[in-house]
Amino acid sequence: MAARDLEMGHQPHPLLHHLVVDTEHDGRVGVLRAVAPDVDDIRLESIFRVPVAPPVAWLRAEAGGTEWTTPLAAIGEVPDTPGTAREHSVDDGGREGADRV
């Protein structure tokens, strides 16, 4: 069964907005920002259909910065440790707010 499309190929994931570890990139830790297709061609005009590409995990460091992508199979939940924020609040504009535990 295919995942429900949230818009423009974005899919739900149980770890969305949570810290995850990226095993494809030497255990780098980041916030899972989206599960969506990754495309090589950058277009400036409007996109009217979802790109035909497999979904990947879109991650960003907890402190912010440039997003990176990794295969969905390469992400896993960060183990609970004292003082680690588990979920990050994101407003409708995609801006992160105060961390939620």
CORVENVEN-V713624 format. One record per backbone hydrogen bond with DSSP energy under -1.0 kcal/mol. CO is the residue of the C=O (numbers start at 0). NH is the residue of the N-H. E is the energy in kcal/mol with one decimal. If there is no record, write none. Layout:
# CORVENVEN-V713624
{{CO & NH & E} {CO & NH & E}}
This chain:
# CORVENVEN-V713624
{{6 & 9 & -2.4} {9 & 5 & -4.3} {12 & 15 & -1.7} {14 & 17 & -2.3} {16 & 87 & -2.6} {17 & 31 & -2.5} {18 & 77 & -1.3} {19 & 29 & -2.3} {20 & 75 & -1.6} {21 & 26 & -1.4} {24 & 27 & -1.4} {27 & 21 & -3.0} {29 & 19 & -3.2} {30 & 59 & -1.3} {31 & 16 & -3.2} {33 & 57 & -2.9} {34 & 10 & -2.8} {35 & 55 & -2.5} {50 & 52 & -1.3} {55 & 35 & -1.8} {56 & 69 & -1.7} {57 & 32 & -3.0} {57 & 33 & -1.3} {58 & 67 & -2.3} {59 & 30 & -3.4} {60 & 63 & -2.1} {67 & 58 & -3.2} {69 & 56 & -2.8} {70 & 73 & -1.8} {71 & 74 & -1.5} {73 & 22 & -3.0} {75 & 20 & -2.8} {80 & 83 & -2.0} {86 & 99 & -2.7} {88 & 96 & -2.6} {90 & 93 & -2.3} {94 & 90 & -2.8} {97 & 88 & -1.1} {99 & 86 & -2.2}}
